[in-house]
Amino acid sequence: MKINSFGSMPQSEIAPVAVVEEVRNENQFFDFEKAKVQELSLDQLKRTVKENRGDDRTCPHGIYHFALVQQILDMCAEHGYNAEVYDLFATNNRDKQTPGVSLNPEIEAKYGERAVEAHTLRRIYANIRLKDFDTDEVTTNLAVAYTQKGIQLGFGRNVMVCHNQCMLGSGRFISDYQCRKDTAKATLQGMLQTVGSWLTNAQNITIEDDATIERMKSSILTAEQIYTILGMLMSIRVAHDTSVKSIRYNGEVYPLNQAQLSQFTENLLVKQKEEGRITAWSFYNAATDLYKPQSAETNMIMPQNLSMIEFMRAQEIF
């Protein structure tokens, strides 16, 4: 049977992703055992337990999470930008030794049930928006991932309607640990210097990203291309995760895991139904919809995003 158009198959409703609970009480968090991902304010983050580790009792990664976000906001202001915390999420995980969220019963007894002050938060993801280069469609964003493993920072355009981070150019990502083969470990000072460089060159970066986005919008993918690309993404995932040594691929972070691949395909079907075509831009946004705390590990959001754009360039999708 020949398929003439992508998305001609019956579609089902989009499967729900992990729920994000909004904070209703400034003094109280929801139960992180029930809501894995929770949105919070910078003020609330500052009020959580300030964790110190090791014999010298130093803070993780050389800076507290709230202090890192605040310092980046201050740097934006120093460069004359109108910046704000666009999103701030805390995420739980099931690591027994260093869980994403811990609740101190003694502090809870003092401040009340699930009090903000009684929580230790170790997995934070923030979007810091620079509103100076806004269009009707996109803004400019500094992404921050702060987890047990370390710190990641990224810079680029961000789609406003769904807060999708774009990682379209080289040199727009830095980390203090090696989360990708091409990512050398940076010091905290080196990371902040890189942020300063991004802010100094923000206008040029924005112009370059906007030109890339326009090229992506003009690149229309055929049904045959889509199915071939989906097969390639599946093969990459299987070869990466397999226990069969002869076919195992020990390369970079892959763009999509199995659960994400299913949702990604469904997202493309929906876009095909709504728009009548798939462009490289809509293809990329179907992926970036999944690179968020609700549907990806916090420390994998930016590395997977980078892997997807590299895959698209390698396959000359735009």
Sequence and secondary structure as in RCSB ss.txt:
>XXXX:A:sequence
MKINSFGSMPQSEIAPVAVVEEVRNENQFFDFEKAKVQELSLDQLKRTVKENRGDDRTCPHGIYHFALVQQILDM
CAEHGYNAEVYDLFATNNRDKQTPGVSLNPEIEAKYGERAVEAHTLRRIYANIRLKDFDTDEVTTNLAVAYTQKG
IQLGFGRNVMVCHNQCMLGSGRFISDYQCRKDTAKATLQGMLQTVGSWLTNAQNITIEDDATIERMKSSILTAEQ
IYTILGMLMSIRVAHDTSVKSIRYNGEVYPLNQAQLSQFTENLLVKQKEEGRITAWSFYNAATDLYKPQSAETNM
IMPQNLSMIEFMRAQEIF
>XXXX:A:secstr
    STT S          EEE SBTTB   TTT SEEE  HHHHHHS    BTTTTB GGGS HHHHHHHHHHH
HHHTT  EEEEEEEEE    SSS SEEE HHHHHHH TTBGGGEEE  EEEEEEEGGG  SSEEEEEEEEE SS 
EEEEEEEEETTTTEE   STT EEESS SSTT     HHHHHHHHHHHHHTHHHHHHHHHHHHHHHHH EE HHH
HHHHHHHHHHHHHHHH S GGG    S  S  HHHHHHHHHHHHHHHHHHSSEEHHHHHHHHHTTSSTTTS GGG
HHHHHHHHHHHHHHTT  
